[in-house]
């Protein structure tokens, strides 16, 4: 009796563990997903802004380097003095004229590439909106499917109960089951279509993203080419102005060009420093966007997992409670038969609880304390006896399964190798139970039917196990 009381206290502790599941459910996960998705959009916007600024500075750097190179060439020519001033002026004018034509052409390309960037950016924004809408639609259809599945199972169990208790109502119960089967098929089809559409929108988003990136790169190159052309025009114009200065002698021309080159070098060095800093910023924001994108993907998976865990746990908890109510109301042999059913359902509830706790640990953010998983109550079933030829010894109170004498539902083996009844499941309900998640659709009729079917199964199984009677000396 003392051992029984100790075991009952252990069961109570197990129940308290089940009830202590942290309040992190699919609704919390959806709120986190919405916040992370918003953060993802902001980080993408920040990344695009940083890229645009970096590309602009890079194009300025390229243009100013062109100015510096041409100015340096002009300085070298002025110092060498290997061509006449008139020839230099004519050559510079021709070169300047061609450079202006090239500048105009590249300006047009730049404007067209900027227009393309806007178009692909708008297309990408629409694709992202379509993906968000598709994700929401899949979530809604999955929830509808879970509801339809629960109702179909409820109708199935109700039909089995009606066959046993009310044969006159079988036809109506069967019609109701067929309706629920059709509704489940319809919900499954809708979920499948929504999932296909979700995949299509995700693929379209990737295509739009690729097009947008290509447009960004094309604009960057076009801007760089235009800045190079503009820089060339500016440098040639400065060189021509210096060459045509009638009042300037060769030494003055060299001094002016030298001063111009030194100033241009300072400008290039400054822009190079800024460009390096911006590239580092782009790299950091790229990583931030990749990290939040990975988080959003995980959030989406977690919402689906938690939904399913909560539905499973709600169903198993409801079935256990109804079976427990039936156990408390029963007496004698009926109560003994219900003991095994109650324990089987309780272990299923603990298993579903552990599945939810594991997904909570995987999905909950830092700062949310998730309790440890619940240990299943120890209940060894193998007695050590065999039944290869003869039945199990009666004193074991065991059944023969796969040539071994094992304890049936609601019993455990003791130190002597005999099957003894487990403690009353009433101990398991000594505290109020609160589910750790939003309840799924499961009605009283559905749960009562499940408990009844489980009871009938256990009764039939025990009857079959007791059909052969042998002398005690010939038993396992």
N, C-alpha and C positions, 0 to 999 in steps of 0.2 A: 504493500500500500504506500509506503514511504517513497519507493522508486516511482510509483505511478504519480504521486504528487510532484516529485522533482521533474518528471517528464512533462507534466502539465504546465509547470512554470516555464520550462524551456519552450513549450509551444506558444505560451503567451508572449514570450520575448520575440519569437519568430513573427507572430502577428503584428507586434508593435513595429518591427522592422518593415513589414509590408506597408503599414500605414504611414511610415515616416518618409515616403518618397517625396523628393523635393518638388516644389510647385513650378516645374519647368515643363510645359507641354507644347503641343503643336501651335496653339494660339500665340504663346510667347515666341516660338520659333518664327511664326509668320511676321510678327512685329519686328523681330531682329532682321529677318530677310528684307522687309520693306526699308528699314533704316540703312542696312548695308547696301541695298540697291541704290538708294539715294546718295550714299557716300561714294559708291562706284561711279555714278554719273558726274558727281562733283570732281572726283579725281581725274576722270577722263577729260572734263572741261579744262581743269588746271593743266593737264598734260598737253592738250592741244594748244593752249595759250602759250605754254613754255616752248613748244616746238615752233610755233609761229614766230615768237620773238627770236629764238635761236636761229631760225632760217633767215630772218631779216638781217640779223647782225652778221651772219656768215656771208650773205650776199654783199653787205656793205664792206666787209673785210676783203672780199674778192675784188670788188671795184677799186678800193683804195690801194690794194697791192698792185693792180694794173697801172694805176696812176704812178705809184712809186717806181715800178719797173721802167715805164716809158720815160719818166723824168730822169732816172739814172742813165738810161741810154742817151738822152739828150745831153746830159752833163758830160758823158764820155766823149760824145761827138764834138762838143764844144771845146773840150780840153785837147782832143787830138788835132782838130783843125785840118782834117784831111780832105775836106770838101769845101768848096766856096760857099759863101753866105747865100748867094742868089740861088744856087742849086738846092741848098738846104731848105730855103723858104718855099721854093716850088714843090719840092718833094713833100714837105710838111703839109702844104695846102691840099695837094692831091690826096694825101693820106687822111687828112681831116674830113674832106668831102665824103670819101668812102666810109669813114668811121661814122659819120652822121646818118648815112643811109642804113648802115648796119644797126645803129642804135634805134632808129624808128621801127625797123622790122622786129627787133627783139622786144621792143616795148609792146607791140601788138601781141606777140606770143605770150608775154607776161600777163597782159590783160585777159586774154582768152583762158590762160591756165588758172587765173584767179576766179574767173566765172565758173570754171569746171570744179574748183574746190568747193564753192558754195553749193553747186548742184549736188555733188556727191555727199557733202556734209548733210544737206537736207534729206537726201535719200537714206543715209545712215541713221539719222534721227528717227525717220519713219519706220525703218526696219527694227530699231531698238524698241519703239513703241509697240510694234506688232509682236515682238518676242515677249514683252511684258504682258500683253493682252493674252497671248497664247498660253503663257505660264499660268496666269490666273484662271483661264478656261480649263486647263488640265487639272488644276487643283479642285475646281468646282465639280468637274466630271468625276474625279476620283472619289470625292466625298459622296456624290450621288450614287456611285457604284457601290461603295461600302454600305450605304443605307439600303440599297436594293438587295444586296447580298444578305444583310442581316434579316430583312423582311422575308426573303426566300427561305432562309434557314428556319425562321419562326414558323412559316407556313408548313414546312416539311415536318418539323417536330409536332406541330398541331395535328397534322394528318395522322402521324403515328399514334398520338394520344387518343384521337377520335376513333381509330380502328380498335383500340383496346376498350375504351369507355363508352363510346356512343356510335355504334355501327350505322345508325340511321343518318348520322351527319357526315358520313364518309364522302358521299358525292359532293356535298357543298365544300368540304375541306379540300377535296382534290381539285375542284374548280378554282378555289382560292390559290392553291399551290401553283397551278398552271399559269394563273395571272401573274403571280410573283416571279415565276420562271421567265415569262415573257418580258416583264419589267427589268429583270436582271440582265437578260440578253440585250435589251435596248440600251441599258446603261453601259454595258460592256462595249457595245458597238460605238456609243457616243464617246466613251473614254478612249477607245482605239483611234477614232477619227481625230479627236482633240490632240492625242499624242503625235499622230502623223503630221498634223498641222503645226504642232510645236516644233517638230524636227525640221519641217520645211521653212518655218520662219527663222529658225536658228541658222539654217544654211543660207537663207537670203541675207541675213544680217552679216554673216562672214563675207559673202560676196560684196555687199555694200561697204563693209569695212576695208576690204582689199582695194575696191575702186577708190575709196576716199584716201587711203594711204598712197595709192599711185598718183592721184591728183595732187596731193600734198607734195610728193617728191617732184612731180613735173613742175609745179609752181615754184618750188625751191630752185630747181635748175634754171627755169625761165627767168626768175628774179636775179639769180647769179649772173646769167648771161647778159641780162639787160644792164646790170650794174657794171659789169666788165666793159660793155660797149660805151656806157655813159662815162665811165672813168677814162676810157681811151680818148673820147672826144674832148673831155676836159683837159687831159694832159697835153694832147696835141695842140689845143687852142692856147694853152699857156706857153708851150714851146714856140708856137708861131708868133705870139705876141712878143716874146723875148727876142726872136730873130729879127722882127721888123721894127724894133725900137731904133730909130735912126740915131738917137743920141747916145746909144749904149755902145761902148767899145767891147772887144772880146773879153777883157778881164771882168768888166761889169756884168756881162751876160753870164760868165761862169759863176760869179759870186751870187747872182740872183738865183740861178738854177740850183746851186749848192744849198742855198738857204731854203729853197722850195723842197728839195729832196730831204733835208734834215727834218723839216716840219712834217713832211708826209710820213717819214719813218716813225715819228712820235705818234702820229695818228694810227698807223698800222699796229704798232705795239699795244696801244691802248685798246683798240678793237679786238686784237688777238686775245688779250687778257679777259675781256668781257665775253668773247666767244667761248673760251675754255670754261668759264664759270657757268655759262648758260648750258653747255653740253653736260656738265656735271648735274645741273638742276634737272635737265630732261631725263637723264639716266635715273636719278632718284625718284622722279615722279612716274616714270615708266614702271619701276619696281613697285611703287605704291599702288598703281592701278592694277598690276598683275596680281598683287597680294589680295586686294579687295575683291577682284574678279574670282579668284580661287575660293575666297570666303563665301561669296554669293552662290557659287556652284554647290558648295558644301551645304549652305543653308537650304537650298532648294531640295537637296536629297534628304536632309534631316526632317523637313516638314512632312514629306511623304512617309518616312520611317516612323515618326512619332504618331502620326495619324493612325497608322496600322497598329502600332503597339497599344495605343489607347483603346481602340475598338476591341482588340483581343482581350485586354485586361478587363474592360467593362463587362464583356460577355462572360468571361470565366468567373468573375466576382459575383455577378448576378446569379449564375447557375449554382454556384456554391451556396449562396445565401438561401436560395429557394430549397435546395436539397437539405440544408441544415434545418430550415423551418419544418420540413417534412419529417426529418429525423426526430426533432423534439416533440412533434405531435404524435409520432408512432410509439408503439409499445411492443414488447416481446420480440418475436422473430423478425417482424417487419422492421423494427428499429435496428436489429443486428444487420439486416441486409443493407439498410441505408447507410450504416457506418462506413462500409467500404466505398460506396459511391461518394460520400462526403469527403473522405480522404483523397480519393482520386481527383476530385474537382479542386480540392484545396491545393494539391501539388501542382495542378495545371495553373491555378491562380498565381502561385509563387513563381512558376516558370515564366509566365507572362509578365509578372512584376520585374523579374530580373532582366528580361529582354528590354523592357522600357527603361530601367535604370541604366543599362549599358548604353542605349542610344542617347539618354540624357547626358551621360558622361562624355560621350563622343561629340555631342552637339551643343551643350550649354556653354555660354561664354565664361571666362574667368570671373570669379567672384560669386558664382552660384555653387553652393555646397550640395553635392549629390551624395546621398547615403550609400554605404556599401551594399552589395547585392545580398539577398536573403539566402541563408543556408537552408537547404531542404532538410526536414527532420529525418534523422537516421532511422531506417526501418529495414533491416536486412530481411530478405525473403527466402533465401536458400537454407533449408534445414540441415543439409548434409546427408539426407536419406535419398535412396535411389528407388526407381520403380521401373526397371528395365523389363522385368517379367511379372512381378507381383505388385499390387497396389501399395500405397504408402501406409505405414502403420497408423492405426486409428488415433493413438495417443499424440501423434504429431499434429493432427487437425489440419493436414496439408492437402494439396491437390497435386496431381501428376502432370507435369509439363516438360516435354522433351526428355523423358526418362528421369526427371529429377523431382523430388518432393519439395514443393515451394509453397509459401504462405500466400493465401488469397488476399484480395483487397480488404483493407480494414484490419489486417492482422500482421504481426511481425514475429520473427523467430526469437526465442529467448535462449539463455545459455545452455539449456538442456536439449535444444534442437526442436522444440515444439512451437507451434504457432499460437500466439496469444493475441487477444483483442487490443487494438490501439486505444488510447484514452478517448474519452468522449469528445467529439468535435465542438461541443458547447464551449469548451475552454477557448476556442479560437475566436469566439465572438464576444468576449467579455469586455471589449472596448469598442466604441463606435468607429466604424471604418469610413475613411474618406478616400475616394479615388484620386490619383495624382494627375488626372487628365480629364478633358471634357468628355462626357459620356457619349458613346455611340448609340445608334438606334437599336434597342432591344427591349421588348415588351415583357410583361409578366407571363403571358401565355407561352411565349417562346421559351423562357427560362424554365418554367414549370414543366413543360413538355420534355426539355432536355434532361432534367433531373429524373423524370419518370422513366424515360427510355434507358438511362444509365442503370437505374434500379432494376428494371426488368432483365437487362443483360446480365447483371451480377447474380440475380436469383437463378436464371437458367444455367449459368455457368457452374454454380455450386451444386445444382441438382445433377448435372451431368457428371461432375467429379465424384459423386457419392453412389453411383449405380452399382459398382462391383464390390462384393464383400468376401474377404478371405479370412482364414484363421490368423490369429495374431502372430503365430510363429513363422508364417510365410511372408510377412509384410516387411517393407523397408523401414 
